């Protein structure tokens, strides 16, 4: 896949996430996609930070959208090559300190098969 195609998936990810278009966001993912996040580990310790499958992603993000209606990601950098996209962005939520985030998307056949979030 070309770097441009990978980047277009990443920018579609930001658009759908920031617009809270959950079902459109989920179309970017493989049915068995895995997602790791320190926030998951903190808020749902039983997951050890890792969830798999679209239903688990749907539940996680719906909870986040409900809990944090002002949640928004400001893109600072998107780099792509091979089958991977490295994204950097700033997490903003009203009345909370901004958090610098790095996230890696592994993509196969135009679908995200895994994502890993790192906080700065």
Secondary structure, 3 states (H helix, E strand, C coil): CCHHHHHHHHHHHHHHHHCCCHHHHHCCEEEEEEEECHHHHHHCHHHCCEEECHHHHHHHHHHHHHHCCCCEEEEEEEEEECCEEEEEEEEECCCCCCEEEEEEEEEECCEEEEEEEEEC
